Amino acid sequence: MDMRRIPDCVALAALEEDFPAWRFIVSDKGRWWALRGPLAMDELHEKDAFDADTATELRAALRAHGWGNRKLGGSW
């Protein structure tokens, strides 16, 4: 799905459904962010934030780091 062509609220809902371990925000400047935490002690070495210009780029960044519908109980 090309998320650049759908409204932000729909893109946010899709990200939340596909990556439930993450929280998502769109800044007032249009920057997309994925955040998770607080991390457990054994996860402190893991990445806890991603940012991108579009929802599509943010989704790609999360997937590139192994996240999606099945990792961690519904997060990769």
Secondary structure, 3 states (H helix, E strand, C coil): CCHHHCCHHHHHHHHHHHCCCCEEEECCCCCEEEECCCCCHHHCCCCCEEEECCHHHHHHHHHHCCCCCCHHHHCC
